[in-house]
Amino acid sequence: MTQGALDGIVILDLSRVLAGPSCTQMLGDLGATILKVERPGHGDDTRKWGPPWLKTADGADSGESAYYLSANRNKRSIAIDIARPEGQALIHRLLGRADVLVENYKVGDLARHGLDWDSLKSRYPKLVYASITGFGQDGPYAQRPGYDYLAQGMGGIMSLTGEAQGFPMKVPVGIADLMTGMYAGVAILAALRHRDRTGQGQRLDLALLDCQVAWLSYLAQHYLTSGACPPRLGNAHPNVVPYEVFPSADGHFILAIGNDGQFKKFCDLAGVPKMAADPRYASNRARIENRDTLIPAMQTIVKRRGTAQWLKDLEAAGVPAGPVNSIDQVFADPQVMHRQMVNEIVHPLAQAPIPLIANPIKMSATPPSLRHPPPTLGQHTDAILAEAGLGPPEIAALRAKGVIA
């Protein structure tokens, strides 16, 4: 197997749910060693966020949810009670070989156990310490618990998602969590680069709300530039017309016309060449100003053919268009299959290899790899502690006390 780009980097992962685990999974895919620290008897909350559940060899529910499987491959699990002094001592043993610590506890919680940044920074000067919370380490909301749904609402994306006259709508996937995980991953890599250059670690402070605001991107910039809040447009685009879902004779498809030349090609294909020459629609700016008349006229035209015929004809004409796939259609799509966006790996609870969503990063020299299935709770406790220098009698004594599991 090709050595990963982050081979040799050890990350102590004290995070759970989605933002932190998605970050460490990405870094694990790239070769880092991820030691997932979980509470004995409980573990990551998402283990119980089913159905659906991973099935065991006899068809029973394993207790491992699909949600958990989605964000925890390429990790090893160690179950430690960090509320106990002996558990805290074990964390210090692991920190002795760690490059990064990732945590998403409420502000101040880890200080009770002596595992906060201020307690660790002088003892481990090269440590990159990444904290992921709902609202950051300071400010009037710092003490509040943070959830993706709250970040989506407070961060503005729900005011932009959904039909114009419809109910505010969240993005179905926990996108604020996932984007915060992405930002955290970038920050960790930058901090490691700085550490390698200077020998100095640092504290990283990532907040769901901050990241949600940041990835409003050009729509937030619209407001900052004009002072006007962007309207909710459903499937339409604020700056490009026509660029939305259209109903065909037998379904729907996306028409993504990005310039005036593509609009002319569409009009020629649709048998309405005069529409492209109409001053109301000849330029993108004019089409934006007159979308209220253009879109209904186009909907009438598009309904004359079925989706498959439109997609075939539009591709031949060089006009961007695509289907609205269900999830099963996504994984049956020839391009998705060619890009190998599903990997399989043996799991200790399953009879057959289980499918996992692949990492989308393609690298010629150090590609992501799938080395470990999502671990069962505490699966690697003994092995990790042995690597940290503990012998079998010490490990047995800690287990007897309930410090580890």
SVG drawing of the C-alpha trace seen along z (x, -y; Angstrom):
<svg xmlns="http://www.w3.org/2000/svg" viewBox="-46 -49 58 65">
<polyline fill="none" stroke="black" stroke-width="0.4" points="0.0,0.0 1.2,-3.5 2.4,-5.5 -0.1,-8.3 0.8,-12.0 0.3,-12.3 2.0,-9.0 3.7,-9.5 1.3,-12.1 -0.6,-10.9 -3.9,-12.6 -5.6,-12.1 -9.3,-12.5 -11.5,-13.4 -14.4,-14.5 -17.7,-12.9 -20.8,-13.3 -19.9,-14.8 -17.8,-18.0 -14.7,-16.6 -15.0,-13.0 -15.4,-14.1 -12.3,-16.2 -10.2,-13.3 -11.6,-10.8 -10.3,-13.0 -6.9,-13.2 -6.9,-9.5 -7.7,-8.8 -4.6,-10.8 -2.5,-8.6 -2.5,-10.0 -2.9,-7.6 -6.2,-8.5 -6.7,-7.4 -10.4,-7.8 -10.9,-8.3 -14.4,-7.3 -16.2,-7.0 -16.4,-3.5 -19.9,-2.0 -21.2,-4.8 -18.8,-5.9 -19.6,-8.3 -23.2,-9.4 -23.7,-8.6 -23.2,-4.9 -26.8,-4.8 -28.2,-7.2 -30.1,-4.6 -31.7,-3.1 -30.3,-1.9 -27.9,0.4 -24.9,2.4 -26.1,6.0 -24.1,8.8 -23.4,12.1 -26.7,13.6 -28.7,10.6 -29.2,9.0 -28.7,5.3 -25.1,4.7 -25.8,1.5 -23.5,-0.4 -25.4,-3.0 -24.9,-4.0 -24.5,-7.5 -21.5,-6.4 -20.0,-4.4 -20.1,-7.5 -17.5,-9.5 -15.2,-7.0 -13.2,-4.9 -9.4,-4.8 -9.5,-5.2 -8.6,-3.0 -10.9,-3.2 -9.6,-3.4 -12.2,-3.6 -10.9,-5.8 -12.8,-7.5 -11.1,-10.9 -13.1,-12.0 -10.8,-9.7 -7.3,-10.7 -6.0,-7.4 -7.8,-8.2 -6.2,-11.6 -2.8,-10.0 -3.5,-7.7 -4.3,-10.7 -1.0,-12.2 0.8,-9.0 -0.8,-9.2 -0.1,-12.9 3.6,-12.0 3.5,-10.7 0.7,-12.9 1.1,-15.7 -2.5,-16.9 -5.4,-16.8 -8.9,-17.4 -11.8,-18.0 -15.4,-19.3 -16.3,-19.6 -18.3,-22.5 -16.1,-25.5 -14.4,-24.9 -15.3,-21.2 -11.8,-19.8 -10.3,-22.3 -12.1,-20.3 -9.8,-17.3 -6.7,-19.3 -6.9,-18.6 -7.6,-22.1 -5.1,-24.1 -3.9,-26.3 -3.1,-23.2 -1.2,-21.4 0.5,-24.1 3.7,-24.4 4.0,-20.6 3.5,-19.9 4.9,-22.9 4.7,-21.3 1.1,-20.2 -1.6,-21.4 -4.7,-21.7 -7.9,-22.0 -11.2,-22.9 -14.5,-22.6 -17.6,-24.2 -20.9,-25.7 -19.9,-29.3 -16.2,-29.5 -14.1,-29.9 -15.3,-33.5 -18.2,-35.8 -21.7,-36.1 -22.7,-32.6 -19.5,-30.7 -21.2,-28.7 -24.1,-27.6 -24.2,-24.0 -23.8,-24.0 -25.7,-21.9 -25.6,-21.9 -29.3,-22.8 -28.8,-25.9 -25.8,-27.0 -27.8,-26.6 -30.6,-28.8 -28.5,-31.4 -25.9,-31.5 -28.4,-32.4 -28.5,-29.4 -32.1,-28.5 -33.3,-32.0 -31.9,-31.2 -33.0,-27.5 -36.5,-26.5 -39.1,-27.9 -39.6,-31.7 -42.9,-31.6 -42.1,-28.4 -41.0,-27.5 -37.3,-28.2 -35.5,-24.9 -32.3,-23.3 -29.9,-21.4 -30.7,-17.7 -27.1,-16.8 -25.4,-18.3 -23.5,-20.7 -22.4,-23.2 -20.8,-20.3 -19.1,-19.0 -17.8,-22.3 -16.5,-23.1 -14.7,-19.7 -13.2,-20.7 -12.1,-24.1 -10.6,-22.4 -8.7,-20.0 -7.2,-22.8 -6.3,-24.7 -4.6,-21.6 -2.5,-21.1 -1.5,-24.7 -0.6,-24.5 1.5,-21.4 3.4,-23.2 4.0,-26.1 5.1,-23.6 7.5,-21.8 9.0,-25.2 9.2,-26.7 8.8,-23.9 5.8,-25.7 2.3,-24.2 -0.8,-26.4 -4.5,-26.5 -7.1,-26.3 -10.6,-27.7 -13.2,-26.5 -16.9,-27.4 -19.9,-26.0 -21.5,-29.5 -18.3,-31.1 -17.9,-28.5 -21.6,-28.7 -21.3,-32.4 -18.1,-32.0 -19.5,-29.5 -22.5,-31.8 -19.8,-33.0 -21.1,-35.2 -24.6,-35.4 -23.2,-37.0 -21.1,-39.2 -24.2,-40.3 -25.6,-41.6 -22.3,-43.2 -22.0,-45.0 -25.6,-46.1 -27.1,-46.2 -30.0,-44.1 -30.7,-40.5 -30.7,-38.0 -34.2,-36.6 -35.0,-32.9 -35.2,-31.6 -35.8,-27.9 -33.9,-26.1 -33.2,-29.3 -29.9,-31.2 -29.6,-34.9 -27.1,-35.8 -27.5,-33.3 -30.8,-32.7 -31.9,-30.2 -30.2,-28.0 -32.7,-25.8 -34.8,-22.7 -37.4,-22.4 -40.3,-20.0 -40.2,-17.8 -42.9,-15.6 -42.1,-12.8 -40.0,-14.2 -37.5,-16.9 -34.0,-17.9 -31.5,-20.7 -30.8,-23.3 -27.6,-25.2 -27.1,-27.8 -24.1,-29.9 -23.7,-32.3 -25.5,-33.9 -24.1,-31.5 -25.4,-28.5 -28.8,-30.2 -28.9,-30.7 -28.0,-27.0 -30.9,-26.0 -33.3,-28.3 -32.2,-26.8 -32.5,-23.3 -36.0,-24.0 -37.2,-25.5 -37.6,-29.1 -34.6,-31.0 -36.4,-34.3 -36.3,-34.0 -32.5,-34.3 -32.8,-37.5 -35.5,-39.0 -34.0,-42.1 -35.7,-40.9 -33.7,-37.7 -30.6,-38.3 -28.2,-38.8 -27.9,-37.3 -28.6,-40.7 -31.8,-41.0 -32.8,-37.5 -32.3,-38.2 -34.5,-41.3 -37.2,-39.4 -37.0,-36.0 -40.7,-36.3 -41.7,-36.0 -38.9,-33.9 -39.1,-31.0 -42.8,-30.3 -42.3,-30.4 -39.4,-28.0 -41.3,-25.7 -44.0,-25.4 -41.4,-24.6 -39.5,-22.1 -42.6,-20.1 -42.8,-19.0 -40.1,-16.3 -39.1,-13.7 -36.1,-14.1 -33.9,-11.5 -34.5,-13.0 -33.7,-16.5 -30.5,-15.4 -29.3,-13.6 -30.1,-16.6 -28.7,-19.2 -25.4,-17.3 -25.1,-17.0 -25.7,-20.8 -23.2,-21.6 -25.7,-23.0 -25.1,-22.1 -27.9,-19.9 -28.2,-17.0 -30.7,-14.7 -32.0,-15.1 -30.9,-11.7 -32.2,-9.8 -29.5,-8.3 -29.7,-4.9 -29.3,-6.5 -26.3,-8.4 -24.4,-5.2 -25.5,-3.6 -24.3,-6.6 -21.5,-5.5 -19.3,-8.5 -19.7,-7.9 -18.9,-4.2 -15.9,-5.0 -14.5,-7.4 -14.9,-4.6 -16.9,-6.6 -17.7,-3.5 -15.0,-1.3 -15.5,1.9 -13.7,3.2 -14.1,6.1 -15.8,5.2 -15.5,7.4 -19.3,7.4 -20.3,8.1 -20.1,11.3 -19.4,9.6 -17.3,6.5 -19.3,3.3 -19.5,0.4 -18.3,-3.0 -18.4,-6.3 -14.9,-6.9 -12.7,-9.9 -13.1,-12.2 -9.5,-13.4 -7.4,-12.1 -3.6,-12.3 -1.0,-10.8 1.7,-10.0 0.0,-9.7 -3.7,-8.9 -6.1,-8.4 -6.4,-4.8 -8.9,-2.7 -6.9,-0.9 -9.3,-0.5 -13.1,0.0 -15.0,-2.2 -13.9,-0.7 -16.1,0.9 -16.1,-0.8 -12.8,-0.3 -11.7,2.2 -8.0,1.2 -7.7,0.2 -5.2,2.9 -3.1,2.5 -2.9,-1.3 -1.9,-1.2 0.7,1.5 2.2,-0.8 2.2,-3.5 4.4,-1.3 1.8,0.3 2.2,4.0 -0.6,6.5 -0.9,6.3 -1.3,2.5 -3.9,2.7 -5.8,5.4 -5.8,3.3 -7.1,0.3 -9.9,2.4 -10.8,3.8 -11.2,0.2 -13.4,-0.8 -10.9,-3.3 -10.7,-1.6 -13.0,0.7"/>
</svg>
